[in-house]
Amino acid sequence: MFDLIVKGGTLPDGHVADIGIKAGKITAIGTLDAEAGEVIDATGDLVSPPFVDPHFHLDATLSYGQPRINASGTLLEGIGLWGELKQVMTQDEMIARALDYCDWAASMGLLAIRSHVDTCDDSLKGVEAMLEVRRQVKDYIDLQLVAFPQDGFYRDPTARDNTIRALDMGVDVVGGIPHFERTMADGAASVRELCEMAAQRGLRVDMHCDETDDPMSRHIETLIFEAQRLGLEGRVAGSHLTSMHSMDNYYVSKLLPLMAEAEVAAIPNPLINIMIQGRHDTFPKRRGMTRVKEMQAHGITVGFGQDCVRDPWYPLGTGDMLDVAFMGLHVAQMSSPAEMRECYEMVTTRSAKIMGLEGYGLEVGCEASLVVIDAGDPVEALRLRAARLCVIAKGRVIARTPRGDASLTLPGRPTTIRRRHNVG
Ligand code: FE2
């Protein structure tokens, strides 16, 4: 007897199987003819592990236009706007907006989010707000929080103390922003101190690193060095790494093997990188996304992040990781069947690995979190940004969406239903 059976779905690897769920866990995969509290027919549909966003800013989300829009479209104007906004925004407003976003995310099958939370505020109201959100969504979203000294770990006079306080309050991961410190030397020192802090506390590291078009912004080098020196292999990620787009090719040929050796992961954020980088260029205009395929060729784990949805840096976004992967696929020119398939992994399994999620996946014993998608396979899901027909979180159905079929009434023809998937 199962609580739930998801029947006849196609798994991402192409196998067709039933999935049996009991007490919040996947307890059987195969051909199941047992009783169940509910049977969901997934015949012809993709059954996937949930989407994972390894890089987001939940404290700033859904605040677009407040106090005004980012006219230059740059990272620096966005930081300035956020600096004004966070002074006046109440803790309750932050919680309400973040919970709204989590509703969007849950409906899209996005059930694990790593969110950076700004620690440059002496009241730490944002940290308190996000800890409260983490508590409220824990039954359906794994929310991992990163202590993020947005205004600079050394550049902001109280950021160091506040970042330590945030970690003491239960924030999960150590962040940083070395390219925003006053000097390259300060940036490197911040990476060193923050990595030491993570090593002492047994925490992971995820730094905004080299989010610039400057080919000489090379904090990734220090991050790799510190990861190895402190024995943090497999627990460190560099977010953005956009300067690598512009770096000298010889230098990168030395850097990538070092990054692989230290098991430092990369988190490009394609929607935001394509929108924000290159704003100081004329033509040709650099597109600012890091070297995804080259990293993967070296065995480096790469996960795509969303970064922003309707906030001081980005006016659009829906919480749909298929949009993120779709943009990443284009900007990284990942057009072969295997590369497109890999783009899907980058918003599911690869990002889960970066976050160190336990019990993630479609195997017996894993947490029963999965998504039934109106597509035949992962590439079709990407092509259509297909509907999430049913979202199951920790064994419970939490969202349903109708199929994206169109009813066509064309001149001289009877009305027909045009199915979007498994055609053409
Ligand atoms: Fe970010």
Residues whose N, C-alpha, C, O or C-beta is under 5 A from the ligand:
A	BS01	FE2	D307
